[in-house]
Amino acid sequence: MKIVADNTIPFLKGIAEPEATVVYLPAKGFTPETIADADALIVRSIDKCTPELLAMSRVKLITTATIGFDHIDTHYCDSHGITWRNAPGCNAPSVAQYLFSSLITVALRRGESLKGKTLGIVGVGHVGKEVEKLAIAFGMRVLRNDPPRAAAEGDAGFVSLEQLAVESDVITLHVPFTREGNYPTYHLANSDFFRKVRRGAWFANSCRGAVHDTRALLEAKTTGILSELILDCWENEPDINPLLLQNTSVATPHIAGFSADGKATATRMCLEEIQRFFGIRFSRLSEVVPPAPLQSVIDLEEFAEHRIEQAFLRTFNPEQIDRKLRQAPFSFEYLRNHYDHPREPKAYQVVNARPDEIELLKNIGFGSCC
């Protein structure tokens, strides 16, 4: 069989080759000619699977190493016998790691603690649940908004978007991007939403850029409705709004889900879907694992204060990639494709923890603590 894969998907090269022919292409290399004789595709969000691309091919399965799938024309695939699969939950811990590293960065700049603040989570699926775990570990009050889940499970435990806007100190978005259906999310965070937001709130978007309205977001920030703004996702990527960039507290080029752990999980999930669909077995699948961190031991004695927060920032600190994006915003896609994927807390050992810190470190997700 023949697989055509995006050449930037980590940990893939050499894994499927014993059982399949694999051609690796850059995003711009996906053309009707280059995929014509492919049986399966392994893509990312920048690889647009349109009718124009697929019409003359023999592709039977599209797998995407992402949670989102708005880059796949699912209606066309469903009506033309092409199966598609995304990788739900693959990078959920990574996005939560990104968000809390960013929140910790902002809190330390302000000389504040996250403990006691109210976090409003819009979208409590795979990612939102991981965010909620960390919020509870860091002592935050959590408000959850998820209309699809509330409709399926009942209203208990969920609040309206209006209540969330009014009561939250920090608002974070973790919804899929949809323009249709019962719960469209296009410009969910619009001018009407921001008029309800508590003045001085922090706002973060690490799901999809078009879930917020850029004009409304800018107005909310410049008029003081929002005091802090964390953005990993932007409308019109990679051509991001320069004024919005100037008004962010933390700005990154859509890399929140890019931990090495999440990337390995997504790659593995794509290959597992191909195995199931075609009834084959990739003998080297177990080799899809991320490399160990360069320094896997974190010594809390190195930190004079904020020991837990500083340990978490050792796993990922957003300030380096933030600086690179501000220096070269036109390099958005380059920075995204040449990003140094961090490991998640589970890859680290924390030493010299006090008895009162050990349980917290475990709840945050560190591998071992002593």
Secondary structure, DSSP 8 states (H G I E B T S, - for coil): -EEEEETT-TT-TTTSTTTSEEEEE-GGG--TTTTTT-SEEEE-TTS-B-HHHHTTS---EEEESSS--TTB-HHHHHHTT-EEE--TTTTHHHHHHHHHHHHHHHHHHHT--STT-EEEEE--SHHHHHHHHHHHHTT-EEEEE-HHHHHHH-STT---HHHHHHH-SEEEE-----SSSSS--TT-B-HHHHHHS-TTEEEEE-S-GGGB-HHHHHHHHHTTSEEEEEES--TTTTS--HHHHHT-SEE-SS-TT--HHHHHHHHHHHHHHHHHHHT---TTGGG------SS-EEEGGG-SS-HHHHHHHHH--THHHHHHHHH-GGGHHHHHHT------GGG-EEES--HHHHHHHHHHT-SEE-
